[in-house]
């Protein structure tokens, strides 16, 4: 029953919204969305920008991340080598649109020191990289089949009937009931984000929600 509901929710969202083209790739001073991105592995440079963007995305919306990344690009700072050279104070000023800029500048500097094998355990050793950020890097930058759990996912799945307590429980819900495929995880998470923006807000707009037939409306 749980597995059926999770797949049904995915299919309803995909039918309503279509493929999302997430994580967008940065090129020519803008983010580009392509529905086929998830079918190829990001280049080393693309993976780096995705990783930095995942840190910038903490506690803010994507529009603010875009502004911060554009600022970095204008200063030719979208590489590890360039960011290592910049003063943390100047970095903070450039990423100000993303909020919590002093903390995020320090987090980026810590991330730049990382030189271990890419794994969840190793990423979580970095100061400033929590589970959601680590999993975003693994899924979107390196195609690891790890489902990203964010506030949107928790809100939506609580409302449709899954009363879970923490990040691990939510992640296990997807890992145990879906085929462990990074393409599926990529698309599903992106669709949940889109649903949260359109319908499943803090104050939900339920009238035209694609998940009405599976939702228990537990607000």
N, CA, C and O of each residue as an XYZ file, in Angstrom:
876
protein
N       0.836     -1.211      0.000
C       0.000      0.000      0.000
C       0.871      1.262      0.000
O       0.619      2.195     -0.762
N       1.911      1.285      0.869
C       2.805      2.438      0.936
C       3.516      2.637     -0.385
O       3.572      3.751     -0.905
N       4.065      1.549     -0.935
C       4.783      1.632     -2.203
C       3.863      2.133     -3.315
O       4.256      2.974     -4.123
N       2.638      1.612     -3.350
C       1.678      2.014     -4.375
C       1.383      3.508     -4.285
O       1.329      4.194     -5.306
N       1.195      4.009     -3.081
C       0.856      5.420     -2.888
C       2.015      6.321     -3.307
O       1.799      7.374     -3.907
N       3.230      5.914     -2.996
C       4.393      6.726     -3.337
C       4.576      6.796     -4.849
O       4.857      7.865     -5.390
N       4.418      5.670     -5.530
C       4.521      5.676     -6.988
C       3.352      6.430     -7.624
O       3.529      7.130     -8.620
N       2.169      6.287     -7.052
C       1.003      6.992     -7.588
C       1.200      8.495     -7.490
O       0.887      9.229     -8.427
N       1.715      8.949     -6.369
C       1.983     10.375     -6.198
C       2.972     10.866     -7.251
O       2.784     11.927     -7.845
N       4.014     10.094     -7.474
C       5.014     10.461     -8.492
C       4.381     10.575     -9.874
O       4.599     11.556    -10.585
N       3.605      9.579    -10.247
C       3.000      9.578    -11.576
C       2.007     10.719    -11.762
O       1.910     11.288    -12.849
N       1.273     11.053    -10.709
C       0.338     12.179    -10.783
C       1.082     13.496    -10.980
O       0.662     14.343    -11.768
N       2.182     13.661    -10.265
C       2.975     14.886    -10.393
C       3.622     14.984    -11.769
O       3.630     16.050    -12.385
N       4.161     13.876    -12.241
C       4.814     13.877    -13.543
C       3.814     14.194    -14.654
O       4.128     14.929    -15.590
N       2.620     13.640    -14.544
C       1.576     13.906    -15.543
C       1.172     15.375    -15.531
O       0.922     15.961    -16.584
N       1.106     15.965    -14.355
C       0.649     17.353    -14.234
C       1.725     18.366    -14.609
O       1.446     19.347    -15.299
N       2.961     18.130    -14.153
C       4.015     19.132    -14.301
C       5.035     18.812    -15.391
O       5.716     19.713    -15.881
N       5.148     17.544    -15.773
C       6.168     17.170    -16.739
C       7.549     17.120    -16.108
O       7.722     17.460    -14.937
N       8.526     16.694    -16.892
C       9.900     16.599    -16.386
C      10.462     17.987    -16.107
O      10.156     18.946    -16.816
N      11.278     18.082    -15.079
C      11.664     19.386    -14.549
C      13.028     19.922    -14.998
O      13.240     21.134    -14.963
N      13.938     19.076    -15.409
C      15.254     19.588    -15.812
C      16.068     20.109    -14.654
O      16.648     21.193    -14.723
N      16.108     19.338    -13.598
C      16.775     19.769    -12.373
C      17.931     18.821    -12.080
O      17.765     17.621    -12.299
N      19.029     19.245    -11.627
C      19.507     20.548    -11.191
C      19.912     21.355    -12.411
O      20.610     20.820    -13.272
N      19.513     22.609    -12.530
C      19.895     23.400    -13.704
C      21.415     23.580    -13.773
O      22.082     23.669    -12.742
N      21.948     23.632    -14.974
C      23.383     23.853    -15.175
C      23.627     25.331    -15.461
O      22.811     25.991    -16.105
N      24.739     25.835    -14.983
C      25.050     27.255    -15.135
C      25.943     27.454    -16.352
O      27.002     26.837    -16.465
N      25.504     28.324    -17.263
C      26.270     28.586    -18.479
C      25.930     29.979    -18.990
O      24.767     30.384    -19.004
N      26.956     30.699    -19.408
C      26.754     32.032    -19.991
C      25.984     32.951    -19.046
O      25.074     33.673    -19.453
N      26.370     32.902    -17.790
C      25.836     33.772    -16.734
C      24.353     33.565    -16.442
O      23.665     34.487    -16.006
N      23.863     32.341    -16.688
C      22.483     32.029    -16.335
C      22.327     30.528    -16.131
O      23.128     29.734    -16.624
N      21.293     30.158    -15.405
C      20.985     28.752    -15.194
C      20.082     28.262    -16.315
O      19.115     28.927    -16.687
N      20.407     27.101    -16.844
C      19.662     26.510    -17.953
C      19.002     25.223    -17.471
O      19.636     24.396    -16.816
N      17.732     25.064    -17.800
C      16.975     23.876    -17.433
C      16.805     22.998    -18.670
O      16.321     23.456    -19.705
N      17.206     21.741    -18.555
C      17.099     20.808    -19.662
C      16.568     19.491    -19.122
O      17.136     18.926    -18.188
N      15.484     19.000    -19.705
C      14.835     17.791    -19.203
C      15.727     16.555    -19.306
O      15.460     15.539    -18.665
N      16.785     16.642    -20.112
C      17.670     15.486    -20.298
C      18.925     15.542    -19.436
O      19.768     14.650    -19.528
N      19.067     16.562    -18.606
C      20.268     16.675    -17.780
C      20.506     15.431    -16.933
O      21.643     14.984    -16.775
N      19.426     14.877    -16.391
C      19.605     13.757    -15.478
C      20.079     12.483    -16.185
O      20.444     11.503    -15.536
N      20.068     12.509    -17.517
C      20.517     11.343    -18.273
C      22.027     11.326    -18.509
O      22.556     10.391    -19.111
N      22.712     12.356    -18.037
C      24.167     12.405    -18.194
C      24.802     12.872    -16.886
O      24.172     13.563    -16.085
N      26.029     12.491    -16.690
C      26.739     12.892    -15.477
C      27.294     14.301    -15.660
O      27.889     14.591    -16.698
N      27.116     15.176    -14.683
C      27.684     16.520    -14.791
C      29.202     16.465    -14.947
O      29.860     15.569    -14.418
N      29.739     17.425    -15.672
C      31.188     17.529    -15.784
C      31.766     17.920    -14.421
O      31.025     18.267    -13.502
N      33.068     17.863    -14.302
C      33.718     18.246    -13.042
C      33.395     19.690    -12.674
O      33.106     19.991    -11.516
N      33.444     20.581    -13.660
C      33.133     21.992    -13.401
C      31.670     22.171    -13.001
O      31.363     22.939    -12.089
N      30.765     21.459    -13.685
C      29.346     21.542    -13.356
C      29.074     21.001    -11.959
O      28.277     21.567    -11.211
N      29.737     19.906    -11.613
C      29.561     19.320    -10.279
C      30.006     20.292     -9.196
O      29.395     20.367     -8.131
N      31.071     21.036     -9.471
C      31.551     22.009     -8.499
C      30.527     23.121     -8.289
O      30.248     23.498     -7.150
N      29.969     23.645     -9.370
C      28.969     24.717     -9.243
C      27.717     24.214     -8.542
O      27.132     24.935     -7.734
N      27.298     22.988     -8.839
C      26.150     22.398     -8.154
C      26.421     22.297     -6.657
O      25.546     22.593     -5.844
N      27.619     21.886     -6.298
C      27.979     21.724     -4.887
C      27.952     23.064     -4.151
O      27.405     23.167     -3.053
N      28.543     24.081     -4.760
C      28.530     25.416     -4.149
C      27.100     25.934     -4.053
O      26.723     26.541     -3.051
N      26.309     25.695     -5.089
C      24.908     26.126     -5.081
C      24.115     25.434     -3.986
O      23.219     26.034     -3.393
N      24.437     24.172     -3.713
C      23.740     23.433     -2.652
C      24.002     24.056     -1.290
O      23.116     24.081     -0.435
N      25.197     24.550     -1.086
C      25.504     25.249      0.171
C      24.759     26.582      0.220
O      24.183     26.939      1.248
N      24.771     27.308     -0.883
C      24.073     28.595     -0.937
C      22.571     28.429     -0.752
O      21.905     29.348     -0.276
N      22.025     27.269     -1.120
C      20.579     27.038     -1.072
C      20.053     26.799      0.344
O      18.840     26.730      0.544
N      20.929     26.674      1.311
C      20.487     26.437      2.676
C      19.645     27.613      3.181
O      20.095     28.758      3.178
N      18.433     27.317      3.609
C      17.545     28.307      4.233
C      17.243     29.516      3.347
O      17.131     30.642      3.833
N      17.114     29.273      2.055
C      16.713     30.360      1.167
C      16.042     29.758     -0.057
O      16.006     28.538     -0.218
N      15.507     30.623     -0.926
C      14.868     30.115     -2.144
C      15.849     30.157     -3.312
O      16.898     30.797     -3.246
N      15.478     29.457     -4.381
C      16.408     29.287     -5.493
C      16.726     30.601     -6.205
O      17.840     30.772     -6.701
N      15.783     31.520     -6.265
C      16.032     32.803     -6.922
C      17.219     33.519     -6.282
O      18.022     34.144     -6.975
N      17.324     33.423     -4.960
C      18.429     34.069     -4.266
C      19.755     33.375     -4.541
O      20.801     34.021     -4.609
N      19.705     32.056     -4.698
C      20.914     31.303     -5.060
C      21.408     31.753     -6.431
O      22.604     31.968     -6.626
N      20.494     31.894     -7.371
C      20.860     32.331     -8.715
C      21.588     33.672     -8.677
O      22.606     33.849     -9.346
N      21.070     34.606     -7.903
C      21.695     35.923     -7.804
C      23.106     35.826     -7.258
O      24.014     36.496     -7.750
N      23.294     34.993     -6.244
C      24.618     34.838     -5.633
C      25.602     34.202     -6.616
O      26.750     34.635     -6.714
N      25.155     33.174     -7.343
C      26.036     32.504     -8.300
C      26.401     33.446     -9.446
O      27.543     33.444     -9.906
N      25.458     34.240     -9.903
C      25.744     35.216    -10.961
C      26.787     36.221    -10.474
O      27.679     36.603    -11.231
N      26.680     36.646     -9.231
C      27.682     37.557     -8.667
C      29.075     36.928     -8.686
O      30.058     37.579     -9.039
N      29.144     35.653     -8.302
C      30.440     34.959     -8.299
C      30.982     34.829     -9.721
O      32.178     34.996     -9.957
N      30.103     34.534    -10.645
C      30.540     34.357    -12.030
C      31.084     35.651    -12.622
O      32.068     35.638    -13.361
N      30.447     36.757    -12.296
C      30.906     38.060    -12.811
C      32.324     38.383    -12.345
O      33.051     39.129    -13.001
N      32.706     37.809    -11.201
C      34.053     38.015    -10.662
C      34.987     36.848    -11.015
O      36.093     36.743    -10.485
N      34.522     35.980    -11.914
C      35.303     34.806    -12.340
C      35.707     33.927    -11.161
O      36.859     33.511    -11.040
N      34.735     33.658    -10.298
C      35.014     32.914     -9.075
C      34.321     31.555     -9.012
O      34.175     30.994     -7.926
N      33.896     31.019    -10.139
C      33.204     29.735    -10.110
C      34.167     28.570    -10.357
O      33.915     27.694    -11.184
N      35.269     28.590     -9.620
C      36.213     27.478     -9.643
C      36.844     27.368     -8.260
O      36.909     28.344     -7.513
N      37.297     26.192     -7.940
C      37.919     25.968     -6.636
C      39.151     26.838     -6.467
O      39.364     27.431     -5.410
N      39.959     26.911     -7.511
C      41.201     27.676     -7.446
C      40.932     29.155     -7.166
O      41.613     29.770     -6.345
N      39.942     29.718     -7.847
C      39.636     31.133     -7.670
C      39.054     31.415     -6.289
O      39.412     32.406     -5.652
N      38.155     30.544     -5.826
C      37.523     30.754     -4.522
C      38.513     30.585     -3.370
O      38.353     31.205     -2.319
N      39.525     29.757     -3.563
C      40.548     29.590     -2.525
C      41.325     30.881     -2.291
O      41.797     31.147     -1.185
N      41.446     31.665     -3.337
C      42.260     32.885     -3.251
C      41.503     34.079     -2.675
O      42.124     35.009     -2.159
N      40.186     34.067     -2.755
C      39.411     35.236     -2.349
C      39.266     35.310     -0.838
O      39.125     34.291     -0.161
N      39.301     36.511     -0.331
C      39.091     36.739      1.099
C      37.668     36.373      1.495
O      36.727     36.623      0.742
N      37.508     35.780      2.674
C      36.193     35.317      3.105
C      35.208     36.475      3.233
O      34.012     36.296      3.002
N      35.692     37.652      3.595
C      34.820     38.816      3.704
C      34.281     39.262      2.358
O      33.103     39.597      2.238
N      35.142     39.268      1.339
C      34.691     39.632     -0.005
C      33.721     38.586     -0.534
O      32.731     38.915     -1.189
N      34.016     37.324     -0.244
C      33.115     36.248     -0.662
C      31.738     36.438     -0.048
O      30.722     36.277     -0.724
N      31.706     36.781      1.232
C      30.429     36.997      1.915
C      29.625     38.101      1.242
O      28.407     37.991      1.098
N      30.307     39.160      0.832
C      29.618     40.263      0.169
C      29.011     39.852     -1.160
O      27.918     40.294     -1.512
N      29.713     39.016     -1.890
C      29.234     38.591     -3.207
C      28.033     37.650     -3.115
O      27.167     37.651     -3.990
N      27.988     36.847     -2.048
C      26.880     35.881     -1.927
C      25.764     36.401     -1.023
O      24.900     35.637     -0.594
N      25.786     37.677     -0.743
C      24.793     38.273      0.155
C      23.352     37.968     -0.232
O      22.533     37.757      0.662
N      22.993     37.933     -1.529
C      21.593     37.641     -1.879
C      21.081     36.317     -1.333
O      19.875     36.161     -1.143
N      21.973     35.355     -1.075
C      21.550     34.035     -0.604
C      21.248     34.007      0.894
O      20.792     32.986      1.410
N      21.494     35.112      1.599
C      21.207     35.157      3.025
C      22.239     34.399      3.847
O      22.970     33.558      3.323
N      22.292     34.707      5.156
C      23.259     34.066      6.052
C      24.649     34.049      5.404
O      25.377     33.060      5.489
N      24.997     35.162      4.758
C      26.148     35.194      3.876
C      27.483     35.028      4.601
O      28.415     34.448      4.044
N      27.591     35.522      5.820
C      28.852     35.342      6.554
C      29.083     33.866      6.883
O      30.188     33.346      6.725
N      28.021     33.205      7.342
C      28.123     31.777      7.643
C      28.373     30.968      6.376
O      29.204     30.060      6.372
N      27.665     31.288      5.317
C      27.803     30.515      4.080
C      29.182     30.712      3.449
O      29.725     29.791      2.839
N      29.740     31.896      3.592
C      31.096     32.127      3.082
C      32.090     31.219      3.809
O      32.981     30.639      3.188
N      31.930     31.101      5.116
C      32.807     30.218      5.891
C      32.587     28.760      5.503
O      33.536     27.979      5.425
N      31.334     28.404      5.262
C      31.021     27.021      4.862
C      31.647     26.686      3.508
O      32.176     25.591      3.314
N      31.584     27.629      2.583
C      32.198     27.411      1.273
C      33.703     27.234      1.421
O      34.298     26.361      0.789
N      34.315     28.067      2.262
C      35.755     27.949      2.486
C      36.111     26.581      3.075
O      37.134     25.997      2.717
N      35.281     26.078      3.962
C      35.519     24.744      4.524
C      35.348     23.664      3.465
O      36.113     22.701      3.414
N      34.338     23.835      2.621
C      34.100     22.862      1.561
C      35.288     22.810      0.600
O      35.622     21.744      0.085
N      35.915     23.937      0.361
C      37.048     23.994     -0.568
C      38.232     23.170     -0.080
O      39.083     22.780     -0.879
N      38.297     22.901      1.223
C      39.390     22.102      1.788
C      39.186     20.608      1.553
O      40.106     19.811      1.738
N      37.983     20.238      1.147
C      37.635     18.822      1.010
C      38.447     18.172     -0.109
O      38.450     18.650     -1.243
N      39.130     17.089      0.217
C      39.935     16.396     -0.798
C      39.838     14.878     -0.673
O      40.727     14.145     -1.106
N      38.746     14.428     -0.075
C      38.545     12.995      0.103
C      37.655     12.443     -1.014
O      37.158     13.191     -1.856
N      37.468     11.146     -1.004
C      36.551     10.508     -1.930
C      35.133     11.016     -1.689
O      34.733     11.234     -0.545
N      34.372     11.203     -2.769
C      32.998     11.665     -2.640
C      32.139     10.548     -2.055
O      31.906      9.524     -2.697
N      31.678     10.762     -0.839
C      30.772      9.819     -0.178
C      29.953     10.603      0.827
O      30.340     11.701      1.228
N      28.835     10.050      1.233
C      27.981     10.731      2.207
C      28.720     10.929      3.524
O      28.678     12.007      4.118
N      29.390      9.884      3.968
C      30.116      9.952      5.239
C      31.178     11.041      5.202
O      31.317     11.802      6.159
N      31.923     11.123      4.116
C      32.985     12.123      4.029
C      32.441     13.539      3.907
O      32.986     14.464      4.509
N      31.378     13.719      3.139
C      30.797     15.055      3.009
C      30.243     15.557      4.338
O      30.337     16.745      4.647
N      29.673     14.659      5.114
C      29.094     15.066      6.398
C      30.157     15.441      7.430
O      29.837     15.997      8.480
N      31.401     15.140      7.133
C      32.495     15.549      8.023
C      32.842     17.026      7.850
O      33.510     17.615      8.699
N      32.386     17.620      6.746
C      32.700     19.024      6.473
C      31.818     19.924      7.329
O      30.599     19.755      7.362
N      32.424     20.871      8.013
C      31.641     21.819      8.802
C      30.716     22.607      7.868
O      31.155     23.152      6.855
N      29.431     22.657      8.227
C      28.471     23.411      7.431
C      27.734     22.598      6.397
O      26.849     23.115      5.715
N      28.087     21.322      6.268
C      27.391     20.450      5.308
C      26.552     19.444      6.092
O      27.085     18.513      6.696
N      25.234     19.642      6.074
C      24.323     18.728      6.745
C      23.792     17.688      5.782
O      24.255     17.584      4.646
N      22.821     16.921      6.239
C      22.317     15.809      5.441
C      21.704     16.264      4.112
O      21.993     15.692      3.061
N      20.867     17.284      4.165
C      20.213     17.736      2.936
C      21.224     18.244      1.918
O      21.121     17.934      0.731
N      22.196     19.019      2.374
C      23.218     19.544      1.476
C      24.076     18.430      0.906
O      24.349     18.401     -0.294
N      24.504     17.508      1.769
C      25.325     16.384      1.307
C      24.576     15.548      0.281
O      25.135     15.168     -0.748
N      23.315     15.265      0.562
C      22.537     14.430     -0.351
C      22.250     15.144     -1.670
O      22.189     14.505     -2.720
N      22.074     16.462     -1.621
C      21.887     17.229     -2.857
C      23.134     17.147     -3.728
O      23.042     16.976     -4.943
N      24.294     17.269     -3.100
C      25.558     17.159     -3.841
C      25.700     15.768     -4.447
O      26.059     15.623     -5.616
N      25.416     14.750     -3.645
C      25.569     13.369     -4.118
C      24.620     13.052     -5.272
O      25.025     12.461     -6.273
N      23.357     13.447     -5.128
C      22.356     13.138     -6.150
C      22.563     13.955     -7.416
O      22.632     13.400     -8.512
N      22.662     15.260     -7.271
C      22.634     16.135     -8.437
C      23.997     16.373     -9.087
O      24.082     16.582    -10.297
N      25.059     16.341     -8.286
C      26.389     16.567     -8.859
C      27.073     15.270     -9.281
O      27.884     15.256    -10.207
N      26.728     14.159     -8.575
C      27.462     12.920     -8.830
C      26.574     11.710     -9.128
O      27.077     10.591     -9.225
N      25.283     11.911     -9.273
C      24.359     10.841     -9.678
C      24.307      9.656     -8.708
O      24.101      8.519     -9.131
N      24.490      9.915     -7.421
C      24.291      8.873     -6.424
C      22.780      8.673     -6.223
O      22.043      9.658     -6.180
N      22.304      7.433     -6.101
C      20.873      7.202     -5.874
C      20.494      7.420     -4.409
O      20.238      6.470     -3.668
N      20.464      8.691     -4.011
C      20.139      9.083     -2.635
C      19.036     10.127     -2.695
O      19.187     11.154     -3.356
N      17.934      9.873     -2.012
C      16.802     10.788     -2.080
C      17.034     11.971     -1.145
O      17.363     11.791      0.027
N      16.861     13.172     -1.669
C      17.039     14.395     -0.885
C      15.752     14.706     -0.132
O      14.670     14.748     -0.718
N      15.881     14.922      1.164
C      14.726     15.283      1.991
C      14.853     16.745      2.400
O      15.806     17.129      3.078
N      13.898     17.543      1.990
C      13.890     18.947      2.392
C      12.573     19.269      3.087
O      11.724     18.398      3.271
N      12.419     20.525      3.467
C      11.201     20.928      4.187
C       9.956     20.705      3.340
O       8.898     20.370      3.872
N      10.071     20.889      2.024
C       8.928     20.673      1.134
C       8.484     19.212      1.153
O       7.294     18.915      1.250
N       9.459     18.305      1.057
C       9.151     16.873      1.057
C       8.459     16.469      2.349
O       7.476     15.728      2.329
N       8.966     16.948      3.457
C       8.369     16.626      4.762
C       6.936     17.142      4.835
O       6.033     16.433      5.279
N       6.738     18.372      4.400
C       5.401     18.970      4.457
C       4.410     18.177      3.609
O       3.319     17.840      4.069
N       4.794     17.884      2.376
C       3.887     17.193      1.454
C       3.548     15.801      1.966
O       2.380     15.412      1.983
N       4.553     15.055      2.379
C       4.289     13.673      2.776
C       3.630     13.562      4.140
O       2.952     12.574      4.421
N       3.818     14.544      4.974
C       3.018     14.584      6.204
C       1.546     14.788      5.862
O       0.671     14.145      6.442
N       1.282     15.686      4.918
C      -0.105     16.001      4.578
C      -0.812     14.855      3.867
O      -2.021     14.679      4.022
N      -0.066     14.076      3.088
C      -0.741     12.994      2.372
C      -0.820     11.713      3.215
O      -1.325     10.687      2.759
N      -0.307     11.794      4.461
C      -0.573     10.684      5.369
C       0.602      9.977      5.994
O       0.410      8.994      6.710
N       1.816     10.439      5.750
C       2.988      9.788      6.322
C       3.514     10.633      7.478
O       4.205     11.627      7.260
N       3.191     10.245      8.687
C       3.614     11.001      9.857
C       4.947     10.455     10.360
O       4.992      9.547     11.190
N       6.015     11.020      9.844
C       7.360     10.576     10.195
C       8.065     11.645     11.015
O       7.636     12.799     11.044
N       9.145     11.259     11.678
C       9.727     12.136     12.690
C      10.974     12.889     12.229
O      11.151     14.055     12.581
N      11.830     12.249     11.457
C      13.125     12.870     11.195
C      13.603     12.572      9.775
O      12.956     11.852      9.014
N      14.751     13.150      9.448
C      15.310     13.023      8.106
C      15.489     11.565      7.718
O      15.116     11.167      6.614
N      16.050     10.775      8.602
C      16.326      9.366      8.307
C      15.051      8.599      7.988
O      15.029      7.813      7.041
N      13.995      8.811      8.753
C      12.737      8.096      8.522
C      12.135      8.468      7.164
O      11.659      7.600      6.432
N      12.160      9.755      6.837
C      11.636     10.180      5.540
C      12.453      9.577      4.407
O      11.894      9.096      3.422
N      13.771      9.602      4.546
C      14.620      9.067      3.481
C      14.412      7.565      3.305
O      14.385      7.068      2.179
N      14.266      6.850      4.404
C      14.022      5.408      4.323
C      12.698      5.094      3.646
O      12.567      4.065      2.984
N      11.712      5.978      3.808
C      10.419      5.785      3.146
C      10.607      5.667      1.636
O      10.004      4.805      0.998
N      11.441      6.532      1.068
C      11.683      6.513     -0.369
C      12.641      5.391     -0.773
O      12.432      4.721     -1.784
N      13.680      5.197      0.015
C      14.668      4.182     -0.333
C      14.087      2.767     -0.285
O      14.493      1.898     -1.057
N      13.150      2.542      0.611
C      12.573      1.199      0.768
C      11.429      0.926     -0.211
O      11.101     -0.231     -0.475
N      10.820      1.992     -0.751
C       9.606      1.802     -1.550
C       9.744      2.226     -3.012
O       8.785      2.127     -3.777
N      10.908      2.689     -3.398
C      11.162      3.047     -4.785
C      12.363      2.264     -5.304
O      13.246      1.876     -4.538
N      12.384      2.040     -6.598
C      13.588      1.495     -7.220
C      14.715      2.484     -6.985
O      14.541      3.683     -7.206
N      15.863      2.006     -6.541
C      16.959      2.908     -6.187
C      17.666      3.367     -7.464
O      18.677      2.800     -7.878
N      17.104      4.402     -8.066
C      17.565      4.911     -9.353
C      17.741      6.421     -9.231
O      16.790      7.131     -8.907
N      18.941      6.912     -9.485
C      19.184      8.344     -9.295
C      18.306      9.196    -10.218
O      17.936     10.309     -9.845
N      17.968      8.704    -11.405
C      17.122      9.475    -12.317
C      15.719      9.648    -11.737
O      15.130     10.726    -11.814
N      15.198      8.573    -11.157
C      13.880      8.636    -10.524
C      13.914      9.567     -9.319
O      13.017     10.392     -9.150
N      14.939      9.444     -8.482
C      15.053     10.290     -7.288
C      15.192     11.755     -7.681
O      14.591     12.632     -7.061
N      15.979     12.009     -8.704
C      16.167     13.368     -9.212
C      14.826     13.978     -9.616
O      14.467     15.068     -9.171
N      14.092     13.258    -10.465
C      12.839     13.787    -10.980
C      11.788     13.935     -9.888
O      11.070     14.933     -9.839
N      11.702     12.945     -9.020
C      10.691     12.969     -7.959
C      10.902     14.164     -7.045
O       9.961     14.898     -6.743
N      12.134     14.353     -6.608
C      12.397     15.472     -5.701
C      12.091     16.812     -6.367
O      11.516     17.704     -5.744
N      12.476     16.947     -7.631
C      12.190     18.190     -8.350
C      10.693     18.430     -8.479
O      10.243     19.571     -8.374
N       9.926     17.392     -8.702
C       8.473     17.515     -8.802
C       7.855     17.928     -7.469
O       6.902     18.706     -7.438
N       8.395     17.410     -6.375
C       7.896     17.797     -5.049
C       8.159     19.275     -4.777
O       7.321     19.966     -4.197
N       9.322     19.751     -5.198
C       9.636     21.179     -5.038
C       8.635     22.019     -5.826
O       8.146     23.038     -5.337
N       8.337     21.586     -7.045
C       7.386     22.326     -7.878
C       5.992     22.334     -7.242
O       5.303     23.354     -7.251
N       5.587     21.192     -6.694
C       4.286     21.123     -6.022
C       4.236     22.063     -4.827
O       3.227     22.727     -4.595
N       5.323     22.117     -4.072
C       5.372     22.994     -2.900
C       5.273     24.456     -3.295
O       4.687     25.256     -2.565
N       5.827     24.809     -4.420
C       5.760     26.197     -4.894
C       4.365     26.550     -5.401
O       3.888     27.667     -5.201
N       3.715     25.591     -6.057
C       2.421     25.886     -6.684
C       1.240     25.681     -5.730
O       0.349     26.527     -5.651
N       1.236     24.578     -5.021
C       0.056     24.182     -4.244
C       0.310     23.954     -2.768
O      -0.364     24.533     -1.916
N       1.281     23.110     -2.469
C       1.454     22.658     -1.084
C       2.328     23.634     -0.296
O       3.405     23.289      0.191
N       1.827     24.852     -0.191
C       2.518     25.909      0.540
C       2.206     25.785      2.027
O       1.476     24.886      2.445
N       2.761     26.689      2.813
C       2.452     26.671      4.251
C       0.942     26.764      4.445
O       0.368     26.053      5.269
N       0.311     27.641      3.683
C      -1.156     27.664      3.602
C      -1.488     27.052      2.245
O      -1.337     27.721      1.222
N      -1.934     25.804      2.209
C      -2.065     25.079      0.951
C      -3.169     25.601      0.038
O      -4.185     26.127      0.490
N      -2.932     25.436     -1.268
C      -3.936     25.727     -2.289
C      -4.358     24.377     -2.851
O      -3.722     23.856     -3.767
N      -5.403     23.823     -2.317
C      -5.756     22.427     -2.600
C      -6.654     22.239     -3.818
O      -6.762     21.128     -4.337
N      -7.294     23.298     -4.277
C      -8.311     23.163     -5.315
C      -7.872     22.403     -6.548
O      -8.582     21.513     -7.016
N      -6.698     22.746     -7.084
C      -6.241     22.097     -8.315
C      -4.990     21.254     -8.082
O      -4.215     21.020     -9.009
N      -4.793     20.801     -6.852
C      -3.578     20.051     -6.523
C      -3.587     18.681     -7.203
O      -4.586     17.965     -7.123
N      -2.494     18.306     -7.867
C      -2.422     17.007     -8.537
C      -2.545     15.814     -7.587
O      -2.876     14.709     -8.015
N      -2.278     16.039     -6.304
C      -2.292     14.922     -5.354
C      -3.584     14.807     -4.552
O      -3.636     14.071     -3.566
N      -4.616     15.519     -4.958
C      -5.871     15.479     -4.192
C      -6.393     14.069     -3.982
O      -6.932     13.771     -2.916
N      -6.250     13.200     -4.959
C      -6.821     11.856     -4.837
C      -6.042     10.937     -3.912
O      -6.540      9.878     -3.531
N      -4.810     11.331     -3.542
C      -4.048     10.503     -2.597
C      -3.779     11.235     -1.283
O      -3.176     10.667     -0.372
N      -4.216     12.475     -1.179
C      -3.872     13.305     -0.019
C      -4.942     13.173      1.075
O      -6.142     13.188      0.801
N      -4.474     13.043      2.310
C      -5.376     12.993      3.453
C      -5.558     14.371      4.080
O      -6.288     14.533      5.059
N      -4.872     15.375      3.492
C      -4.991     16.782      3.935
C      -4.761     16.918      5.444
O      -5.528     17.568      6.155
N      -3.699     16.295      5.898
C      -3.306     16.399      7.300
C      -2.391     17.596      7.460
O      -1.174     17.485      7.308
N      -2.974     18.729      7.764
C      -2.203     19.980      7.819
C      -1.654     20.200      9.220
O      -0.978     21.198      9.469
